[in-house]
Amino acid sequence: MTDGPQPRDAVRQMAPYHPPTGGRSGKLRLDFNENTVGCSPKVIEAISQYLTADHLTVYPEYVDAMADLAAFFKVKPDEFAMTNGTDEAIQVLINTYIDDGDDVLTMRPSYAMYRFYSEVAGGSVRELEYRKKDLAFPIDEFLAALRPETKAVLIANPNNPTGTGVTLENIELILETAPEAAVLIDEAYFEFCGVTALPWIRKHPNLFVSRTFSKVYGMAAMRCGCIFSNKDNIQWMRKAQSPYSVNMLATVAARAAVKDTEYIARYVGEILAARELCYFGLDKLNIPYFMSQANFVLFRADDRAIPIRNALRERGVLIRDRSYEIPGCVRVTIGTREQVQRFLTELEALWNK
């Protein structure tokens, strides 16, 4: 043992998370479910107006951004908090409601940060698996797994990497079965499916909903998100949140992004059309895949998963191997129809070798 401070046991025991984020420049990025064409031009225009020495010397002020976002999401300013991406939304929820040893229930495979922040806090994490045949959400098993002592429930809807979702009826069953638990419905991919529990935050006092600006809005680099709940819950969470965690440029970008609804509608329409093109191309190659409610498709490449991923990378197309979670599976982000066609063309050249 070395001299100096020693980490907590919870940190010692957790597995590190190392996302593969290097070497992506100049390639077709179909690996991280990002917007593949960029944010609204109005976002760039808005940010450029604030790139002055005077603006950058002042700590961020959130009043105007909170008002604009509240109007867009149809909530009151005291019913949500702006966060440094969805990651901070998860972290603040965990920090507010989870003590050492508390029971946390989530799904596997799903967003790695659910387990990450729960384990950092010392929570006891249980994971249920999606149904193997179709990767559907196992509602009966999930309800049975809820305990009176469960303190947090963390669900992505739609889920990443499966692309499958949970119905509003089943979300309500979970909320009613675990009334003492903080139930987070992470809606990072909401725009591609249209299913949301957000209007229920006043109806269910244990409901929390998160949204992000990293996906459809094309602002992953800005690290901006929101978490919604009733005003009492949000008041507690703000006590556990750093006062300046969202930078000023991110607030400016978010305000501009939600105002350009036409741009987002066009982009979503393009992605949904491209997703159908992806299904058609995979069918043509007789490659099995899972129907998705998000901007990505998970398909089966079996023992060729990693070789296909590597060969596509050499051809300038990045996709994400998920075979370490779902054997033989690879995930491709849905970009524009032109981008998806390029992926399919390169994949066909490799697949038939």
ROBAVO-526045 format. One record per residue (C-alpha): residue in three letters; x, y negated, z. Coordinates in steps of 0.2 Angstrom, whole numbers, padded with zeros to 4 digits, always signed. Layout:
N
alaXYZ ...
//
This chain:
353
met+0000+0000+0000 thr+0007-0017-0005 asp+0007-0032+0007 gly-0006-0046+0005 pro-0025-0046+0005 gln-0034-0030+0000 pro-0050-0029-0010 arg-0067-0023-0003 asp-0071-0005-0004 ala-0085-0009-0017 val-0072-0017-0029 arg-0060-0003-0027 gln-0073+0010-0031 met-0081+0002-0046 ala-0075+0005-0064 pro-0068-0010-0073 tyr-0077-0017-0088 his-0066-0022-0103 pro-0077-0027-0118 pro-0067-0026-0135 thr-0067-0044-0139 gly-0050-0046-0148 gly-0046-0045-0167 arg-0064-0050-0173 ser-0060-0066-0183 gly-0063-0065-0202 lys-0073-0049-0201 leu-0091-0046-0203 arg-0096-0045-0185 leu-0110-0032-0183 asp-0104-0026-0166 phe-0110-0037-0152 asn-0128-0042-0158 glu-0123-0060-0161 asn-0132-0071-0173 thr-0122-0068-0188 val-0125-0085-0197 gly-0123-0097-0183 cys-0134-0109-0173 ser-0145-0122-0179 pro-0136-0137-0187 lys-0145-0148-0175 val-0136-0140-0161 ile-0119-0145-0169 glu-0126-0162-0172 ala-0131-0164-0154 ile-0115-0158-0146 ser-0104-0169-0157 gln-0113-0184-0150 tyr-0107-0179-0133 leu-0089-0175-0137 thr-0082-0191-0130 ala-0071-0195-0115 asp-0084-0204-0106 his-0097-0189-0107 leu-0083-0176-0103 thr-0078-0184-0087 val-0095-0183-0078 tyr-0102-0168-0069 pro-0117-0161-0078 glu-0134-0168-0075 tyr-0149-0156-0078 val-0165-0166-0076 asp-0168-0169-0095 ala-0163-0151-0100 met-0174-0144-0087 ala-0189-0154-0093 asp-0186-0149-0111 leu-0184-0131-0107 ala-0198-0131-0095 ala-0209-0138-0109 phe-0203-0125-0122 phe-0205-0110-0111 lys-0222-0116-0104 val-0216-0116-0086 lys-0213-0129-0072 pro-0195-0135-0069 asp-0196-0127-0052 glu-0200-0110-0059 phe-0183-0107-0067 ala-0165-0110-0066 met-0152-0113-0080 thr-0138-0100-0079 asn-0121-0097-0086 gly-0127-0084-0098 thr-0138-0070-0093 asp-0123-0063-0083 glu-0125-0077-0070 ala-0144-0074-0070 ile-0141-0056-0065 gln-0127-0061-0053 val-0137-0074-0044 leu-0152-0062-0042 ile-0141-0049-0035 asn-0132-0061-0023 thr-0149-0067-0017 tyr-0158-0051-0014 ile-0145-0037-0012 asp-0135-0032+0004 asp-0121-0019+0006 gly-0129-0002+0003 asp-0146-0008-0004 asp-0155+0003-0016 val-0154-0004-0034 leu-0163+0006-0048 thr-0159+0003-0067 met-0157+0013-0083 arg-0144+0022-0092 pro-0137+0018-0105 ser-0141-0001-0103 tyr-0132-0017-0101 ala-0116-0014-0091 met-0118-0030-0080 tyr-0133-0022-0070 arg-0122-0010-0062 phe-0107-0021-0062 tyr-0114-0035-0051 ser-0124-0023-0041 glu-0108-0013-0037 val-0098-0029-0033 ala-0111-0034-0020 gly-0110-0016-0013 gly-0127-0010-0018 ser-0131+0008-0020 val-0135+0010-0039 arg-0146+0024-0046 glu-0148+0026-0065 leu-0162+0035-0074 glu-0159+0041-0092 tyr-0169+0037-0107 arg-0178+0052-0115 lys-0165+0061-0125 lys-0176+0065-0140 asp-0182+0047-0144 leu-0174+0036-0131 ala-0191+0031-0125 phe-0192+0023-0108 pro-0197+0037-0095 ile-0211+0028-0086 asp-0217+0043-0076 glu-0200+0047-0070 phe-0196+0029-0066 leu-0211+0026-0055 ala-0207+0042-0046 ala-0189+0036-0043 leu-0195+0020-0034 arg-0193+0020-0016 pro-0200+0009-0002 glu-0182+0004+0002 thr-0178-0001-0017 lys-0173-0019-0017 ala-0170-0022-0035 val-0175-0015-0052 leu-0166-0021-0067 ile-0173-0017-0084 ala-0169-0023-0102 asn-0184-0025-0113 pro-0180-0021-0127 asn-0165-0011-0121 asn-0147-0012-0127 pro-0140+0000-0135 thr-0156+0010-0138 gly-0167-0003-0145 thr-0182+0004-0137 gly-0194-0006-0126 val-0206-0005-0111 thr-0224-0009-0114 leu-0232-0023-0103 glu-0244-0010-0096 asn-0229+0000-0089 ile-0220-0016-0083 glu-0236-0020-0073 leu-0236-0002-0066 ile-0218-0005-0060 leu-0222-0022-0052 glu-0236-0015-0043 thr-0227+0001-0037 ala-0212-0009-0030 pro-0220-0025-0023 glu-0205-0028-0011 ala-0192-0026-0024 ala-0185-0040-0035 val-0189-0033-0053 leu-0179-0041-0067 ile-0185-0040-0085 asp-0171-0045-0096 glu-0178-0052-0112 ala-0162-0056-0121 tyr-0170-0049-0137 phe-0187-0055-0135 glu-0188-0065-0151 phe-0187-0049-0161 cys-0201-0040-0153 gly-0213-0053-0146 val-0216-0043-0130 thr-0214-0054-0114 ala-0219-0053-0096 leu-0214-0072-0093 pro-0233-0078-0091 trp-0234-0066-0076 ile-0222-0075-0065 arg-0236-0083-0055 lys-0246-0067-0055 his-0233-0056-0048 pro-0222-0063-0034 asn-0208-0049-0037 leu-0206-0053-0055 phe-0190-0061-0063 val-0188-0064-0081 ser-0171-0069-0090 arg-0168-0076-0107 thr-0152-0080-0116 phe-0146-0092-0129 ser-0132-0080-0134 lys-0143-0070-0147 val-0156-0077-0158 tyr-0150-0095-0155 gly-0132-0091-0160 met-0124-0099-0145 ala-0114-0085-0137 ala-0099-0095-0134 met-0109-0108-0124 arg-0114-0096-0111 cys-0131-0102-0107 gly-0147-0093-0101 cys-0162-0095-0089 ile-0170-0085-0076 phe-0188-0087-0072 ser-0199-0083-0057 asn-0211-0091-0045 lys-0205-0107-0037 asp-0201-0099-0020 asn-0190-0086-0027 ile-0181-0099-0038 gln-0178-0110-0023 trp-0169-0096-0014 met-0159-0092-0030 arg-0153-0110-0032 lys-0146-0109-0014 ala-0135-0094-0020 gln-0130-0102-0036 ser-0115-0114-0040 pro-0122-0131-0042 tyr-0112-0134-0059 ser-0111-0117-0067 val-0119-0123-0083 asn-0108-0135-0093 met-0115-0151-0100 leu-0112-0146-0118 ala-0122-0130-0115 thr-0137-0140-0109 val-0136-0152-0124 ala-0135-0137-0136 ala-0150-0128-0127 arg-0161-0143-0128 ala-0157-0145-0147 ala-0159-0126-0150 val-0177-0125-0143 lys-0183-0140-0153 asp-0178-0132-0170 thr-0192-0119-0170 glu-0192-0118-0189 tyr-0174-0113-0190 ile-0177-0099-0177 ala-0192-0093-0186 arg-0183-0092-0202 tyr-0169-0082-0194 val-0180-0070-0185 gly-0189-0067-0202 glu-0173-0063-0211 ile-0167-0051-0197 leu-0183-0041-0197 ala-0182-0040-0216 ala-0164-0034-0215 arg-0169-0021-0201 glu-0181-0013-0213 leu-0167-0013-0226 cys-0155-0005-0214 tyr-0168+0009-0211 phe-0170+0011-0230 gly-0152+0013-0232 leu-0149+0025-0218 asp-0164+0036-0224 lys-0156+0036-0241 leu-0140+0043-0234 asn-0150+0055-0223 ile-0142+0047-0207 pro-0154+0049-0192 tyr-0157+0033-0182 phe-0169+0026-0169 met-0182+0013-0172 ser-0177-0003-0164 gln-0187-0018-0157 ala-0171-0028-0157 asn-0158-0035-0169 phe-0148-0019-0170 val-0150-0001-0175 leu-0143+0014-0166 phe-0139+0028-0178 arg-0131+0046-0176 ala-0114+0049-0184 asp-0111+0065-0173 asp-0092+0069-0173 arg-0089+0055-0186 ala-0094+0041-0175 ile-0077+0035-0170 pro-0069+0038-0187 ile-0083+0029-0196 arg-0081+0015-0184 asn-0063+0014-0187 ala-0064+0016-0206 leu-0077+0002-0207 arg-0066-0009-0197 glu-0052-0007-0209 arg-0064-0013-0223 gly-0068-0028-0213 val-0085-0023-0205 leu-0086-0021-0187 ile-0099-0010-0178 arg-0100-0003-0160 asp-0096+0015-0155 arg-0109+0020-0142 ser-0104+0039-0142 tyr-0097+0037-0124 glu-0115+0034-0118 ile-0125+0043-0131 pro-0115+0057-0140 gly-0112+0054-0158 cys-0121+0037-0159 val-0115+0021-0166 arg-0124+0004-0165 val-0125-0009-0180 thr-0130-0027-0177 ile-0143-0032-0190 gly-0137-0048-0199 thr-0144-0055-0215 arg-0150-0044-0229 glu-0134-0048-0239 gln-0123-0043-0223 val-0133-0027-0220 gln-0131-0022-0239 arg-0113-0024-0237 phe-0113-0013-0222 leu-0123+0000-0231 thr-0112+0000-0246 glu-0096+0002-0236 leu-0105+0016-0226 glu-0111+0025-0241 ala-0093+0025-0248 leu-0086+0033-0232 trp-0101+0044-0228 asn-0100+0054-0245 lys-0082+0057-0244 
//
